[in-house]
Amino acid sequence: MAMLAAGIVPGRPGFAADDAWPQKTVRIVVAAPAGSSVDIVARVIAEGLRARWKQAIVVDNKPAAGGTTGAAEVARAAADGYTLFLGYNGPLATASSLYSRPGYDVAADFAPIVLTGSQPNLLVVHPALPVNNLKELIAYAKAHPGKLNYASVGNGSSSHLSMELLKQRTGVDIVHVPFNGGPPATQAVVAGDVQMLFAAPSNLLALVKAGKLKAIATTGRKRFAPTAAISTVAESATPGLEWFEAIAWNGLVAPAATPAAVRQRINADVNAILADPAIQQKLFDAGIEAGGGTEAAFAALIKSETIKWRDVIRVTGATLD
């Protein structure tokens, strides 16, 4: 069900000497605040792991510095599987381009375990803007260069970089206005202070339904089930956007030297949790598509996303130092 194909799900491996693991509390450091979509994923998985492992699973939210504070802490933790990191695009793929010294090296310090969830961004505009689809929006922006503004939930966020990728692919000139988080950015568009925003659908759909925002497109390669009536950017028949994709994803990693048998057990058990239709529905209701797949597939995703967004960030000159 994962939006980002994660490969074949492995069967339960043999654990030999690691059969007894875990024997104590496992801590999952989450690179997002309580109540966020990433936090929802963490708590759903933690609940499932408690039932399977018969051990306490502690969810520890550390959203500071775009999640890099929590990531750096886990990178230095004992490589025994008892401290895990649930991160997303920011700390796992774009931080190396946005910070000169994020405090860790993703490739060297972490072992990817499994993709846990994903969702596209949704592009919305203020209802007064005289456009009803992406093709009309691009034409309007080209006719009014530098006159339109877009909000983001923060400099260097997926919300910011999704629009910058769109601008690069189409050549439109739309001015960036960063905000500190989703609520103020969304309110700025509702109030008409800025004209548009890319953000998680779960935070915008109620406002679209109420007529306070107009939905334009989603950023997945294919349509997202909770927003199935809304076309994708790639479906806009606009040159340069045929393969457009800007997904917000999240997943579990462990300190690099964590034993393979322990990683495989975590991978197998999280895959089993995410394959449960009841869990998939719970995540779906929160606007998230359940992930899953192999360690190798998640490692490949992190690598490809790091390269993709590094190029976008270089053009924007964005920095978080």
C-alpha positions in Angstrom: 0.0 0.0 0.0 3.0 2.3 0.3 3.0 5.2 -2.1 6.8 4.8 -2.5 7.3 1.2 -3.6 9.4 -0.3 -0.9 10.2 -3.7 -2.4 9.3 -7.2 -1.3 8.5 -7.6 2.3 10.9 -10.1 4.0 9.8 -13.1 5.9 10.6 -13.5 9.6 14.3 -14.3 9.8 16.0 -16.7 12.2 17.6 -14.8 15.0 19.8 -17.4 16.7 21.5 -15.6 19.6 19.2 -12.6 19.2 16.0 -14.6 19.9 15.8 -13.0 23.4 15.9 -9.4 22.1 14.4 -7.1 23.3 14.9 -7.6 27.0 14.2 -4.0 28.1 12.5 -0.8 27.1 13.0 0.4 23.5 13.0 4.1 22.9 11.8 5.6 19.6 13.0 9.2 19.1 10.6 11.0 16.8 11.8 14.0 14.8 8.4 15.7 15.1 6.1 17.2 17.7 3.3 15.3 19.5 0.1 15.2 17.4 2.0 15.6 14.1 1.5 13.0 11.3 5.0 11.5 12.0 4.1 11.2 15.7 0.9 9.4 14.8 2.9 6.9 12.8 5.3 6.4 15.7 2.6 5.8 18.2 0.7 3.4 16.0 3.9 1.4 15.5 4.9 1.6 19.2 1.5 0.2 20.2 2.0 -2.8 17.8 5.5 -3.4 19.0 4.5 -3.4 22.6 2.0 -6.2 21.9 4.6 -8.2 19.9 7.6 -7.7 22.1 6.0 -7.6 25.6 8.3 -4.7 26.4 7.7 -1.0 27.0 8.1 1.2 23.9 8.7 4.8 24.7 8.0 7.5 22.1 10.3 10.5 22.7 9.4 13.6 20.6 12.4 15.7 19.7 11.4 18.1 16.9 14.1 20.8 17.6 16.2 22.1 14.7 14.0 20.3 12.2 14.5 16.9 13.9 18.3 17.1 13.6 18.8 17.3 17.4 17.0 13.9 17.9 18.9 12.4 14.9 22.3 13.4 16.3 21.4 11.9 19.7 20.4 8.6 18.1 23.5 8.6 15.9 25.6 8.6 19.1 23.5 6.0 20.9 24.5 2.4 21.7 24.1 0.3 18.6 22.0 -2.4 20.3 18.5 -1.7 18.9 17.2 -0.1 22.1 17.3 3.4 20.7 15.7 4.0 17.3 15.0 7.1 15.2 11.8 7.8 13.3 12.6 10.6 10.9 11.3 12.0 7.7 12.6 13.8 4.6 14.1 16.7 6.6 16.6 15.1 9.0 17.2 12.0 6.8 17.5 13.6 3.3 17.7 17.4 3.2 19.5 18.3 6.4 22.9 17.6 4.9 22.2 20.3 2.3 20.5 22.8 4.6 22.9 22.7 7.5 26.7 23.0 7.3 27.0 20.8 10.4 23.9 18.9 11.2 25.7 16.8 13.8 25.6 13.5 12.0 26.1 11.8 8.6 23.1 9.8 7.5 25.0 7.4 5.3 27.7 6.7 7.9 25.8 6.9 11.2 22.5 5.2 10.4 21.3 1.8 9.2 17.9 2.3 7.5 15.3 -0.2 8.7 11.9 0.4 7.1 9.8 3.0 5.4 6.8 3.6 7.7 4.5 6.0 5.9 4.1 8.6 3.2 1.8 11.3 1.9 1.8 13.9 -0.8 1.6 17.6 -0.4 -1.5 19.4 -1.5 -1.4 22.7 -3.3 -4.1 25.1 -2.3 -4.9 28.6 -3.3 -7.0 31.4 -1.9 -10.5 31.2 -3.4 -10.2 34.7 -4.9 -7.3 33.6 -7.2 -8.9 33.2 -10.6 -7.6 29.7 -11.3 -9.1 26.2 -10.9 -6.3 23.9 -11.9 -2.5 23.9 -12.1 -2.3 24.7 -15.8 -4.4 27.9 -15.1 -2.2 28.7 -12.1 1.0 28.5 -14.1 -0.4 30.6 -16.9 -1.6 33.2 -14.4 1.8 33.3 -12.6 3.6 33.7 -15.9 1.3 36.6 -16.7 2.0 38.2 -13.3 5.7 37.5 -12.6 6.8 38.3 -9.1 3.3 39.4 -8.1 2.2 36.2 -6.4 3.4 34.9 -3.0 3.4 31.4 -1.6 3.5 30.4 2.1 5.5 27.5 3.5 5.6 25.9 6.9 9.3 26.8 7.1 12.4 27.5 5.2 13.8 24.2 3.8 10.6 22.2 4.6 8.9 19.9 2.1 6.3 22.6 1.8 9.0 25.1 0.7 10.9 22.7 -1.6 7.9 21.3 -3.3 7.1 24.8 -4.6 10.7 25.5 -5.5 10.8 22.3 -7.6 7.6 23.4 -9.3 9.1 26.9 -10.0 12.3 25.3 -11.4 10.4 23.0 -13.7 8.0 25.7 -15.1 10.0 28.9 -14.9 7.4 30.8 -12.9 8.3 33.6 -10.5 6.4 33.3 -7.2 7.8 34.8 -4.0 8.4 32.7 -0.9 7.0 33.8 2.4 8.1 31.3 5.2 6.1 30.8 8.4 6.9 29.0 11.6 4.7 25.9 11.1 1.6 24.8 9.3 -1.1 26.7 11.3 0.2 30.2 10.6 1.1 29.4 7.0 -2.4 28.1 6.4 -4.1 31.0 8.1 -2.1 33.4 5.9 -3.6 31.8 2.8 -7.1 31.7 4.3 -6.8 35.4 5.1 -5.5 36.2 1.6 -2.2 37.6 2.9 -0.5 35.1 0.5 -2.0 33.3 -2.4 -1.0 29.6 -2.1 0.6 26.9 -0.1 1.9 23.3 -0.4 1.2 21.3 2.8 0.0 18.0 4.1 -3.6 17.2 3.0 -4.7 16.3 6.5 -4.2 19.9 7.6 -6.0 21.4 4.6 -9.0 19.3 3.5 -11.5 20.6 6.0 -10.7 24.1 4.8 -11.1 23.1 1.2 -14.5 21.5 2.1 -15.6 24.7 3.8 -14.7 26.7 0.8 -12.0 28.7 2.5 -9.3 27.2 0.3 -9.3 25.9 -3.3 -7.5 22.6 -4.0 -5.3 22.6 -7.1 -3.1 19.5 -7.2 -1.3 16.9 -5.2 2.4 16.0 -5.5 2.3 12.2 -5.7 3.2 10.3 -8.8 -0.3 8.8 -8.6 -3.5 10.0 -7.0 -3.7 9.8 -3.2 -6.7 7.9 -1.9 -7.9 10.5 0.6 -7.8 13.1 -2.1 -8.7 10.9 -5.1 -10.8 13.6 -6.8 -7.8 16.0 -6.9 -5.4 15.6 -9.9 -1.7 15.3 -9.5 0.9 17.8 -10.6 2.1 15.3 -13.2 -1.4 15.0 -14.6 -1.5 18.7 -15.5 -0.2 18.2 -19.1 2.5 20.8 -18.5 5.9 20.5 -20.0 8.5 19.7 -17.3 6.0 18.3 -14.9 5.5 14.8 -16.4 7.4 13.0 -13.6 6.9 15.5 -10.8 6.8 14.0 -7.4 7.4 15.5 -3.9 6.3 13.1 -1.2 6.6 13.6 2.5 7.8 10.2 3.9 8.9 8.8 7.2 10.8 5.8 8.4 12.8 4.0 11.1 16.6 4.0 11.3 19.0 2.7 13.9 22.6 3.5 14.8 24.8 2.1 12.0 26.5 -0.8 13.9 23.2 -2.3 15.1 23.4 -6.1 14.6 21.7 -7.2 11.4 19.6 -9.8 13.2 18.1 -7.1 15.4 17.4 -4.8 12.4 15.8 -7.7 10.6 13.5 -8.4 13.5 12.4 -4.8 13.7 11.9 -4.7 10.0 9.8 -7.9 10.0 7.7 -6.9 12.9 7.0 -3.3 11.6 6.1 -4.8 8.2 3.6 -7.1 9.9 2.1 -4.2 11.8 1.8 -2.0 8.7 0.2 -4.9 6.7 -2.7 -5.1 9.2 -5.8 -3.6 7.5 -6.9 -2.0 10.8 -3.6 -0.2 11.1 -3.7 0.8 7.5 -7.2 2.3 8.0 -6.0 4.1 11.2 -3.2 5.7 9.2 -5.5 6.4 6.2 -7.9 8.3 8.5 -5.0 10.5 9.5 -4.1 11.1 5.8 -1.1 8.8 5.8 -0.4 5.8 3.5 1.2 2.9 5.3 4.7 2.0 4.3 6.7 -1.2 4.5 9.4 -3.0 2.6 13.0 -4.0 2.9 16.0 -2.3 4.5 17.7 -2.0 1.1 14.6 -0.3 -0.5 14.5 2.3 2.3 18.2 3.0 2.0 17.8 3.5 -1.7 14.9 5.9 -1.1 17.0 8.0 1.3 19.9 8.2 -1.1 17.8 9.2 -4.1 15.8 11.8 -2.1 19.1 13.3 -0.8 20.4 13.7 -4.3 17.1 15.0 -5.7 16.6 17.7 -3.1 20.3 18.7 -2.8 20.0 20.0 -6.4 16.8 21.9 -5.6 18.3 23.4 -2.5 21.4 24.6 -4.3 19.4 26.6 -6.7 17.3 28.2 -3.9 20.3 29.0 -1.8 18.2 27.9 1.3 20.1 27.4 4.5 19.1 26.7 8.1 22.4 27.6 9.8 
